[in-house]
């Protein structure tokens, strides 16, 4: 089932162009319901948990978590998206170059403890911001080029602290009907990518089909959220 999308490639410039042209229907103006529904399982009684947002866009989930006292670090290729996040949430911010990533910038709001890096995700590493106690992956694994998934999973696992709780959102549909993105990611591949060093638990599965998805040609769309945690040794 992976073959129809296996060679599909989106260049970084295409994502930046989508933001410049406001073709960002993937952005949600409200906190994601699967994050709200499962936040207690992610926090597991912890406070002040550092969250990592891969391909963060201008997700309002970041402010929602920061308002609850959780530091947030995100990575996004589009500078427009990063600036819009702060501006639309009435936050002041500073910007500065990132010595460890040539050409990258980091935008910060110190009051809410939010740092957003404008760069290629694969240029980000643990050496830049250390490890994280949580990752919220909504729309990231399903957006990257399918051929890059092993590299992506290796990066995510390298950013996980020993107590990290990684919430991963995936989509199931018939990939012969739509070329993506967002891409089809079956449960079996989630286990293949993370199962060697992490435990993977399916927390929730919902019918996510809307008229917009029907216009893509889809006849079903299932959204799933998984909890990924490092295996105890």
C-alpha positions as CSV (number, residue, x, y, z in Angstrom):
1,X,0.0,0.0,0.0
2,X,3.0,2.4,0.4
3,X,4.0,2.1,-3.3
4,X,1.6,4.7,-4.8
5,X,3.3,7.5,-2.7
6,X,6.8,6.1,-2.2
7,X,8.5,8.4,-4.7
8,X,6.4,11.5,-4.1
9,X,8.7,14.4,-3.2
10,X,7.9,17.9,-2.0
11,X,10.7,20.4,-2.1
12,X,11.2,22.8,0.8
13,X,10.5,25.7,-1.6
14,X,7.1,24.3,-2.3
15,X,6.1,24.4,1.3
16,X,7.4,28.0,1.6
17,X,5.4,28.9,-1.5
18,X,2.2,27.5,0.1
19,X,2.7,29.7,3.1
20,X,3.4,32.8,0.9
21,X,0.2,32.1,-1.2
22,X,-1.8,31.3,1.9
23,X,-2.5,27.8,0.7
24,X,-2.4,26.4,4.2
25,X,-5.6,24.5,4.7
26,X,-3.6,22.1,6.9
27,X,-3.4,24.9,9.5
28,X,-6.1,24.6,12.2
29,X,-7.3,27.8,14.0
30,X,-8.1,25.9,17.1
31,X,-6.3,23.5,19.4
32,X,-6.2,20.0,18.0
33,X,-8.9,17.8,19.7
34,X,-6.6,14.8,19.8
35,X,-4.0,16.8,21.7
36,X,-6.7,18.0,24.2
37,X,-8.1,14.5,24.6
38,X,-4.8,12.9,25.3
39,X,-2.8,15.7,27.1
40,X,-2.9,14.0,30.5
41,X,-1.3,10.9,29.0
42,X,1.5,13.0,27.5
43,X,2.1,15.0,30.7
44,X,1.8,11.9,33.0
45,X,1.6,14.1,36.0
46,X,4.6,16.3,35.0
47,X,4.7,20.0,35.0
48,X,6.9,22.4,33.0
49,X,7.4,19.8,30.3
50,X,9.5,21.0,27.3
51,X,7.6,20.3,24.1
52,X,9.1,19.9,20.6
53,X,7.0,20.7,17.6
54,X,8.5,19.4,14.3
55,X,7.2,21.4,11.2
56,X,5.3,23.6,13.6
57,X,3.8,26.1,11.2
58,X,1.8,28.6,13.3
59,X,0.0,26.0,15.3
60,X,-2.1,27.5,18.1
61,X,-1.3,24.3,20.1
62,X,2.0,25.9,20.9
63,X,0.4,28.9,22.7
64,X,-2.1,26.6,24.4
65,X,0.8,24.6,26.0
66,X,2.9,27.6,26.8
67,X,-0.1,29.2,28.6
68,X,-0.1,26.1,30.8
69,X,3.6,26.6,31.7
70,X,5.2,24.2,29.2
71,X,8.3,25.6,27.3
72,X,7.9,25.1,23.5
73,X,10.5,24.7,20.8
74,X,9.4,24.4,17.2
75,X,11.1,24.1,13.8
76,X,9.5,25.5,10.6
77,X,10.9,26.3,7.1
78,X,8.6,29.2,6.5
79,X,9.6,32.5,8.1
80,X,6.2,33.9,7.3
81,X,4.5,31.2,9.3
82,X,6.8,31.8,12.3
83,X,6.2,35.6,12.3
84,X,2.5,35.0,11.9
85,X,2.4,32.8,14.9
86,X,3.7,35.5,17.2
87,X,1.8,38.4,15.5
88,X,-1.6,36.6,15.5
89,X,-1.1,35.7,19.1
90,X,-0.1,39.3,20.0
91,X,3.3,38.2,21.2
92,X,6.4,40.3,21.0
93,X,9.5,38.4,19.8
94,X,13.2,38.7,19.1
95,X,15.1,37.1,16.3
96,X,18.7,36.2,16.0
97,X,20.9,33.9,13.9
98,X,21.7,30.4,15.0
99,X,25.4,29.8,15.2
100,X,25.0,26.0,15.0
101,X,22.9,26.1,11.9
102,X,24.2,28.4,9.1
103,X,21.5,30.5,7.6
104,X,19.0,29.6,10.3
105,X,17.2,32.1,12.6
106,X,15.5,31.6,16.0
107,X,12.5,33.7,17.0
108,X,11.8,33.9,20.7
109,X,9.2,35.1,23.2
110,X,10.8,34.9,26.6
111,X,7.6,35.6,28.6
112,X,5.9,32.4,27.3
113,X,9.2,30.5,26.8
114,X,8.6,29.8,23.1
115,X,11.5,29.4,20.6
116,X,10.8,28.8,16.9
117,X,13.7,27.9,14.6
118,X,13.3,28.9,11.0
119,X,15.4,26.2,9.2
120,X,15.4,22.8,7.5
121,X,14.2,20.3,10.1
122,X,17.1,18.0,9.3
123,X,19.6,20.7,10.2
124,X,18.2,20.8,13.7
125,X,19.7,18.4,16.3
126,X,20.0,17.7,20.0
127,X,23.1,19.9,20.1
128,X,20.9,23.0,19.5
129,X,18.3,22.6,22.2
130,X,19.0,19.4,24.0
131,X,16.4,16.7,24.7
132,X,12.7,17.1,25.2
133,X,10.1,15.7,27.6
134,X,7.4,15.6,25.0
135,X,6.9,15.8,21.2
136,X,3.6,16.7,19.5
137,X,3.7,15.6,15.9
138,X,0.6,16.7,14.2
139,X,1.0,17.0,10.5
140,X,4.7,16.4,10.4
141,X,5.4,12.7,9.8
142,X,2.5,12.8,7.4
143,X,4.0,15.8,5.5
144,X,7.6,14.8,5.0
145,X,8.6,12.9,1.9
146,X,7.9,9.2,2.4
147,X,11.4,8.3,1.4
148,X,12.7,10.3,4.4
149,X,10.8,8.6,7.1
150,X,13.6,6.6,8.6
151,X,15.9,9.7,8.7
152,X,13.0,11.5,10.3
153,X,12.3,8.9,12.9
154,X,16.0,8.7,13.8
155,X,16.0,12.5,14.4
156,X,12.9,12.4,16.6
157,X,14.3,9.6,18.7
158,X,17.5,11.4,19.2
159,X,15.6,14.4,20.6
160,X,13.7,12.2,23.2
161,X,14.7,12.4,26.8
162,X,14.4,9.1,28.7
163,X,11.0,10.2,30.1
164,X,9.8,11.7,26.8
165,X,6.3,11.0,25.7
166,X,5.8,11.5,21.9
167,X,2.3,12.0,20.6
168,X,2.1,11.1,16.9
169,X,-0.8,11.8,14.6
170,X,-1.2,9.7,11.5
171,X,-3.7,9.3,8.6
172,X,-5.1,6.2,7.0
173,X,-6.7,6.4,3.6
174,X,-6.5,4.7,0.1
175,X,-3.2,6.1,-1.3
176,X,-4.2,5.1,-4.8
177,X,-6.8,7.8,-4.7
178,X,-4.7,10.8,-3.5
179,X,-1.0,11.5,-4.0
180,X,-0.5,13.6,-0.9
181,X,0.6,15.4,1.2
182,X,-0.6,14.7,3.8
183,X,0.6,11.2,3.2
184,X,-0.8,7.8,4.2
185,X,1.1,6.3,7.2
186,X,0.0,2.8,8.2
187,X,0.3,1.5,11.8
188,X,2.7,-1.1,10.7
189,X,5.2,1.5,9.5
190,X,4.9,3.4,12.8
191,X,6.0,0.2,14.6
192,X,8.7,-0.4,12.0
193,X,10.1,3.2,12.4
194,X,10.0,3.4,16.2
195,X,9.4,-0.1,17.6
196,X,13.0,-1.2,18.0
197,X,13.7,1.3,20.7
198,X,10.3,2.6,21.7
199,X,7.0,1.3,22.9
200,X,4.1,2.3,20.6
201,X,0.5,2.5,22.0
202,X,-2.5,3.5,19.9
203,X,-4.5,5.9,22.0
204,X,-7.3,7.0,19.7
205,X,-8.7,6.4,16.2
206,X,-11.4,8.7,14.7
207,X,-13.3,9.1,11.4
208,X,-11.8,12.4,10.0
209,X,-13.4,12.4,6.5
210,X,-14.8,15.8,5.5
211,X,-16.1,17.3,2.3
212,X,-12.6,18.7,1.7
213,X,-11.2,15.2,1.7
214,X,-14.0,13.9,-0.5
215,X,-12.9,16.6,-3.0
216,X,-9.5,15.0,-2.9
217,X,-11.2,11.8,-4.1
218,X,-11.1,10.0,-0.8
219,X,-13.9,7.7,0.4
220,X,-12.5,7.3,3.9
221,X,-10.0,9.0,6.2
222,X,-9.0,7.7,9.6
223,X,-7.0,9.8,12.0
224,X,-5.0,8.0,14.6
225,X,-2.9,9.2,17.5
226,X,-0.1,7.1,19.0
227,X,1.9,7.4,22.2
228,X,5.6,6.6,21.7
229,X,7.8,6.2,24.7
230,X,11.5,5.0,25.1
231,X,11.7,1.4,26.2
232,X,13.0,1.0,29.7
233,X,16.2,-1.0,29.9
